[in-house]
Structure formats: C-alpha cells, structure tokens
Amino acid sequence: MVTSRQFPSWSGVKPFLRFDRPNPNRSQAALERACTISDLRSIARKRVPKMVFDYVDGAAEQEIGIERARTTFRDVEFQPSILRDVSVTSTSTAVGGHVSELPFGIAPTGFTRLMHTEGEIAGVRAAHAHGIPFALSTMGTVALEDVAAAAPNADRWFQLYLWRERDKSMALVDRARNAGFGTLVVTVDTPVGGARLRDLRNGMTVPPTLGARTFADIVRHPRWWVDVVTTEPLSFASLDSYPGSVAQLINEMFDPSLTFSDLDWLRREWRGRLVVKGVQTVDDARTCVEHGADAIVLSNHGGRQLDRAPVPLRLLPRVRDALAGTGAEVYLDTGILTGGDIVAALALGADFTFIGRAYLYGLMAGGRRGVDRAIEILSAEVVRTMQLMGVGSVAELTPEHVRFAGDVGRRSFAFSDTERT
C-alpha cells in the first residue's frame, strides 16, 4: 500500500513549533535550565576556582563516608499506594515549635562568602522567602547581627562550636540571644579537624594560600576574583583573624576534652531550644536528650570529619525508636541531594532534614537566585515523589512507604562524577 503524501501547510506545522525567546542573561538562563541539584553542581564547578568547589564537594580522607551516605539513599525503594487523592499535597511540617513550609532547612556552613559574595545573606533571605529555617555557623562569614538584620522575621538558628575558652563561647551565645536567634545548635563531632585532603592539596587556608597552580586557576575565573577583591574582605565573622587551614583552626581553638557535663553547662546557660548536631549512635542520642537536648541531628558532618562514620539514614529507625515518648525531635543531614532523599528520611522517622552541599551548589551557581533555584528543585521533587507514592502530606509518611532494596555493605561504592556528593 502506498502512503499518500501532501505538501505541508503552515497551519499543519505550526502546532509542532515553539520558539523560546533567548535570555540574554546567561547566568540566569543556566539556572532556569537546571532541573536537578546535580545540574547546579555542574554550573557551580564552572563558576568558581577548583579549591572553592572542592571545599564544598570534598569530604575526609578517602571520602568513603559521603559515598556510603549517597549509596544508602539510592538503595531506598519506595512502596507507593495507588488510587489515593493527591490533588492537594501539603509539604509543611512543624519543627521546633514553628511551621516550616517545606520539610527541609538550610544547614550551617562555613566560609560561605567564598562560594559567592552574597554568602549567608543569600541563604537567610532565600530561606525566609520559602518559609524554612536557616542555620548560621560559628564559622560563617557574615556577622550574627547582619544576618538577623537581613531577614528579621526568618526562623534563624545559630550553630555553636564549644571552644577551649568558654568565655568566647558564651560571648557568641549572648550575641545569638540578643540578635533573636531562637535555636542553638551545638556541634559535637569535631574534637579535632577531619583530614580534608582536597583542601590540603589545594592550599585551602584562611586566607587562601595562593600557589602557582591555585593562582592560575583563580585567573581562569575572573568574575569570581573581581567579586572577592571588590567586596568586604573575607573572614570568619564570629572569630578573630586566623592565618591557617580550617582543620588547624578547629584543632587550636576548639576543645577535644568536651564531655556531657559541658552539655549540661550549656543547657543551663541557654534557655531557648537546644539541638545537638553530630550524633552517630543510638546510645549517644538517648544520652543527649537525658542531658537536656530538645532535638538531635543525626549527622556525620557530611562525611567531612570521621571517614567511614555511621550512615545517618541507616541509623535513623533505631534512634527514632529509642527516643519514642521523650518528646525530642530527630533531624537528619548528610548526603541529601534530591527531594526523594528528603521523603525517604521523613518516611524512616526523621522529623526534619537539612541541606548543606545542595544549598552551596546553588549559591556557587548563582548567588541568591541559585539558592532559590536549589530550594525550588528540591520542593518540586518532594511534591512529585509524594504524589507518585499516593501521599498527601508529610504527616502521612511512614516506614511502610520505604524499604532498602539491597545490602549496602555488599555493594561497590564506585561513583560517577555527578554522583559523588
């Protein structure tokens, strides 16, 4: 049979054609095309020098800990329900007495203005715009007071490292209280600094050590360099100036002799909400609550401290069971790069999650706009995943919605470049 043909008419062709108006702003256009956090990571890699990208992207020693965290998330298999009405989906959830519009917040990160000159200001304003918490690090690059002024109505948390000199710790606690930070997050997994080998090899110090190779790399990123030298000098806003590596700073200023008695002391001094971050065993989770913690964060510091540390997601169900009936909330970070990861953590018992690298990839990719894009991507993924699972709200997620598809311990930890973090 011969197929009859005719000369195409414009009216017949027109429905198949759509001409997009080109965006003259290349940076904005790239952000708009980004569909995943991995896309933002790829953009970020081109925008900043290698030492800056590696500071965010890297982890400790062989980087096994972060690889295992990512593998564990990928090993989760969802168990969807069908024929459920998901025409309306709610992503809001209660965290620390406040309502967050999304089930994730921005984790505390250090050296943030090195990624983009907007730094923590971009983070807190984006968090406020999307109705989620923002946590400022002791090693942040914008002062407590300036972060508070930038988003006075945001749900602001302050992350504290306890120093050897307790008066300096208390000075920061007082400043946080006076600036209206309602939650104090004490990080307990840094008795010494982890061996972040990428940073050592790249000369990532405070300020950066500019060897010939590092300088050449910076020259290839003129926009980043111009931003750095034409804005306020980079420093840890809450600390005195320090001419050494980040690990050296931790080793010299922070206290390896901390015990639970120090947590008792901090509980007496701080009357707001107290969260302990860096919990990695069931017994420690229980003990933190016994010593006054209102919540704990299951975290191995994004794999940046002890390599081969426990994977928070694997630990989560047992900790949830151990803290049942205590009223303490359980949060989780490390390895979250998709909305599906967030949904998996919530289903396995987390009350809330925090993003670190995902936020910083967006910041490096485009400042405030990049942070907004990262939040938008994760939000859309959370909603879509819940709808496809037949779940209408965060509160409906239960362990019955997930299972581990295989034994992570028997799997290869080989990663493609886009999956490493």
C-alpha positions in Angstrom: 0.0 0.0 0.0 1.4 3.4 -1.0 1.1 6.2 1.6 -0.3 9.3 0.1 1.7 12.5 0.8 1.0 16.2 0.6 3.0 19.4 0.7 3.0 20.6 4.4 1.0 23.7 5.2 1.9 26.3 7.8 -1.3 25.6 9.7 -0.3 21.9 9.9 3.3 22.6 11.0 2.7 25.5 13.4 1.4 23.3 16.4 4.7 21.4 16.4 6.9 24.5 16.6 7.6 26.7 19.7 10.2 29.4 19.6 11.6 30.4 23.0 12.8 33.9 23.5 16.5 33.7 24.3 17.5 35.0 27.7 20.4 37.5 27.3 21.4 36.9 30.9 23.5 33.7 30.5 23.8 33.0 34.2 20.1 33.3 34.8 19.4 31.2 31.7 21.6 28.4 33.1 19.8 28.4 36.4 16.4 28.2 34.7 17.6 25.2 32.7 18.8 23.4 35.8 16.5 20.5 36.6 18.4 18.9 39.4 20.9 19.7 42.1 23.5 17.8 40.0 22.8 20.4 37.3 23.5 23.2 39.8 26.7 21.3 40.8 27.9 21.3 37.2 27.2 25.0 36.8 29.0 25.7 40.1 32.0 23.8 39.1 32.5 26.2 36.1 31.8 29.4 38.2 34.4 29.1 41.0 38.0 28.0 41.3 38.8 24.4 42.0 39.9 25.0 45.6 36.5 26.6 46.3 34.5 23.9 44.6 36.5 21.1 46.3 36.0 22.7 49.7 32.2 22.2 49.2 32.4 19.0 47.2 35.0 17.2 49.2 35.0 15.1 52.4 37.5 13.5 54.7 40.3 11.1 53.8 39.1 8.6 51.2 35.6 10.2 51.1 34.1 6.8 51.9 31.6 8.2 54.4 29.8 10.5 52.0 29.8 7.9 49.2 28.1 5.4 51.6 25.6 8.1 52.5 24.7 8.7 48.9 24.6 4.9 48.1 22.3 4.4 51.0 19.8 6.9 49.8 19.9 5.4 46.3 19.3 2.0 47.9 15.9 3.1 49.2 13.0 1.6 47.4 9.6 3.4 47.7 6.4 1.5 48.3 3.7 3.5 46.6 0.0 3.3 47.2 -2.4 3.7 44.3 -5.8 5.4 43.8 -5.2 8.0 46.5 -6.4 11.6 46.1 -3.2 13.6 45.9 -4.7 16.6 44.0 -3.7 18.7 47.0 -0.3 18.0 48.7 1.0 19.6 51.9 4.7 19.8 52.4 4.5 21.9 55.6 5.6 20.4 58.9 6.3 21.5 62.5 9.9 21.9 63.6 10.9 23.3 66.9 7.6 24.9 67.6 7.5 26.7 64.2 5.8 25.7 61.0 8.2 25.2 58.1 6.6 25.3 54.6 9.0 22.6 53.4 10.4 19.6 55.3 14.0 20.8 55.0 16.1 23.7 56.1 19.5 25.2 55.3 22.3 23.7 57.4 25.1 25.8 58.9 28.1 26.1 56.6 31.5 27.8 57.0 33.5 30.0 54.6 30.2 30.7 52.8 31.1 34.1 51.2 34.0 32.3 49.4 31.4 30.5 47.3 29.6 33.7 46.4 29.9 37.2 47.8 26.3 37.2 48.9 27.1 34.3 51.3 24.8 33.8 54.3 22.7 36.8 53.3 21.5 35.0 50.2 20.9 31.9 52.3 18.8 33.5 55.1 16.8 35.6 52.6 16.0 32.6 50.4 15.1 30.6 53.5 12.7 33.3 54.7 11.1 33.7 51.3 10.4 29.9 51.1 9.3 29.7 54.8 12.1 27.4 56.0 14.7 27.6 58.8 18.2 28.9 58.3 21.2 28.0 60.5 24.2 30.2 60.8 27.6 28.7 61.5 30.1 29.8 64.1 32.5 29.8 61.1 30.1 31.8 59.0 31.4 34.8 57.0 28.6 37.3 57.9 28.1 38.5 61.5 25.1 37.3 63.6 23.7 40.8 63.7 23.9 41.3 60.0 22.2 38.0 59.3 19.4 39.0 61.7 19.0 42.4 60.0 18.9 40.9 56.6 15.9 38.7 57.4 14.4 39.8 60.8 11.4 37.6 60.6 13.1 34.4 59.4 13.4 31.3 61.6 17.1 31.7 62.5 19.2 29.1 64.2 22.8 29.5 65.4 25.3 26.7 65.3 27.9 26.8 68.0 31.3 25.1 68.5 32.4 25.0 72.1 35.8 26.5 72.4 38.5 25.8 74.9 37.9 29.4 76.2 34.4 29.2 77.5 34.0 32.9 77.8 34.4 33.2 74.0 31.7 30.6 73.5 29.4 32.4 75.9 30.0 35.7 74.1 28.7 34.2 70.9 25.7 32.6 72.7 24.9 36.0 74.2 25.1 37.7 70.8 22.9 35.0 69.3 20.3 35.5 72.0 20.4 39.3 71.6 20.1 39.0 67.8 16.9 37.0 68.1 18.2 33.5 67.2 15.7 31.1 68.8 17.5 27.8 68.5 21.1 26.9 69.4 22.7 24.0 67.6 25.8 22.7 69.3 28.1 20.6 67.0 29.8 17.7 68.9 31.6 15.7 66.2 34.7 18.0 65.9 37.0 17.2 68.8 39.7 17.7 66.1 39.5 18.5 62.4 38.9 15.8 59.8 41.6 15.2 57.2 40.1 17.0 54.2 42.7 16.1 51.8 41.4 18.1 48.8 41.7 21.3 50.9 45.3 20.5 51.9 46.3 19.8 48.3 44.6 22.9 47.0 46.0 25.3 49.6 42.6 26.0 51.1 43.6 28.0 54.2 42.3 31.2 55.9 43.1 33.3 53.9 43.7 31.0 50.8 47.3 30.0 50.1 47.9 31.1 46.5 50.5 28.8 45.0 51.2 29.0 41.3 48.6 26.3 40.3 46.0 27.8 42.6 46.6 31.3 41.3 46.4 30.1 37.7 43.0 28.5 38.4 41.7 31.7 40.0 42.8 33.7 36.9 40.5 31.5 34.9 37.6 32.7 36.9 37.8 36.5 36.7 34.3 37.2 37.7 34.8 35.3 41.0 38.1 37.1 41.6 36.7 40.5 40.9 33.8 39.8 43.4 36.2 38.7 46.1 38.6 41.7 45.8 35.9 44.4 45.4 33.7 43.4 48.4 34.3 43.2 52.1 37.4 41.1 53.0 36.6 37.5 53.6 36.9 36.4 57.2 35.1 34.3 59.8 32.8 37.0 61.1 32.5 35.5 64.6 36.2 34.7 65.1 39.4 36.6 65.3 41.5 36.5 62.1 43.4 33.3 61.8 46.3 32.5 59.3 46.0 28.8 58.9 43.9 25.9 57.5 40.4 25.2 58.6 41.5 22.0 60.2 44.2 23.9 62.1 41.7 26.4 63.3 39.5 23.6 64.7 42.4 21.9 66.3 43.7 25.0 68.0 40.5 26.8 69.0 38.0 24.0 69.7 38.0 21.7 72.7 38.8 17.9 72.4 38.1 17.5 76.1 34.3 18.1 75.8 32.0 15.8 77.8 28.3 15.6 78.6 29.0 17.9 81.6 29.7 20.6 79.1 26.3 20.0 77.5 24.8 20.3 81.0 26.6 23.7 81.4 25.3 24.9 78.0 21.8 23.8 78.9 21.9 26.0 82.0 23.2 29.0 80.1 20.9 28.8 77.1 17.1 28.8 77.9 16.0 28.6 74.3 15.8 25.4 72.2 18.9 23.3 72.3 19.8 21.0 69.4 22.8 18.6 69.4 24.3 18.0 66.0 26.7 15.2 65.0 25.0 12.3 66.9 26.1 9.0 65.4 25.0 6.2 67.8 21.7 5.3 69.5 23.2 5.5 73.0 24.5 9.0 72.4 21.2 10.1 71.0 19.4 8.9 74.2 22.1 10.5 76.4 21.9 13.9 74.7 18.2 14.0 75.4 18.8 13.0 79.0 21.1 15.9 79.3 18.6 18.5 78.1 18.7 18.4 74.3 15.3 19.3 72.7 16.4 17.7 69.4 19.3 15.9 67.9 20.7 15.9 64.4 21.9 12.6 63.0 24.9 13.7 61.0 28.4 12.6 60.2 29.3 16.2 59.2 28.7 15.4 55.5 31.5 12.9 55.7 33.9 15.7 56.5 35.1 14.5 59.9 35.5 10.8 60.6 35.6 8.8 57.4 33.6 5.6 57.5 31.4 7.0 60.2 27.9 5.6 60.5 25.4 6.5 57.8 22.7 8.7 59.4 19.9 7.2 57.3 20.7 3.7 58.4 20.8 4.8 62.0 17.6 6.7 61.8 15.0 4.0 62.5 16.7 2.8 65.7 17.2 6.3 67.0 13.6 7.1 66.3 12.5 4.0 68.3 14.9 4.8 71.2 13.6 8.4 71.6 9.9 7.5 71.3 7.9 9.1 74.1 10.7 11.6 75.0 9.3 14.5 73.0 12.7 15.0 71.4 12.7 15.7 67.7 15.1 13.9 65.3 16.6 15.7 62.4 18.9 14.3 59.7 21.6 15.6 57.3 24.4 14.2 55.1 24.0 13.0 51.6 20.7 14.7 50.7 20.7 15.8 47.0 17.2 15.1 45.9 13.6 15.6 47.1 13.3 11.8 47.1 16.1 11.6 49.6 14.1 14.0 51.9 11.0 11.9 51.5 12.9 8.7 52.3 14.3 10.3 55.5 10.9 11.5 56.6 9.3 8.1 56.0 12.1 6.4 58.0 11.3 8.6 61.0 13.1 12.0 60.7 11.0 15.0 61.9 13.0 17.3 59.6 16.1 17.4 57.3 18.8 19.9 56.5 20.7 20.5 53.3 24.3 21.7 53.1 26.0 20.9 49.8 22.8 21.2 47.8 22.4 24.8 49.1 26.0 25.7 48.4 25.9 24.3 44.9 23.1 26.7 44.2 24.9 29.6 45.9 28.1 29.0 43.8 26.0 28.6 40.7 24.2 32.0 41.1 24.1 33.6 44.5 20.6 34.3 45.8 19.0 33.2 42.6 20.9 29.9 42.7 19.8 29.2 46.3 16.2 29.9 45.3 16.6 27.5 42.4 18.0 24.8 44.7 15.1 25.1 47.0 12.6 25.2 44.1 14.1 22.0 42.6 14.0 20.1 45.9 10.5 21.3 46.7 9.2 20.2 43.3 10.9 16.8 43.8 9.4 16.3 47.2 5.9 17.1 46.0 6.2 14.9 42.9 7.6 12.0 44.9 4.8 12.2 47.5 2.1 12.3 44.8 3.5 9.3 43.0 3.6 7.5 46.3 0.0 8.3 47.0 0.8 10.5 50.0 -1.0 13.8 50.5 1.0 15.2 53.4 4.3 14.9 55.2 2.5 13.5 58.3 1.2 10.6 56.2 4.7 9.2 55.5 5.6 6.1 57.5 8.2 3.3 57.4 5.7 1.2 55.4 6.4 3.6 52.4 10.0 2.6 52.1 12.4 -0.3 52.3 16.1 -0.9 51.5 16.4 -2.7 48.2 19.7 -4.4 49.0 22.5 -4.7 51.4 24.7 -1.6 51.1 27.6 -3.4 52.8 28.0 -5.7 49.8 27.8 -3.1 47.1 30.5 -1.3 45.3 31.0 2.3 46.2 32.1 3.4 42.7 30.6 6.8 41.8 30.3 8.8 38.7 31.5 12.4 39.0 27.9 13.7 39.2 27.0 11.3 41.9 30.0 11.7 44.2 28.3 14.1 46.6 
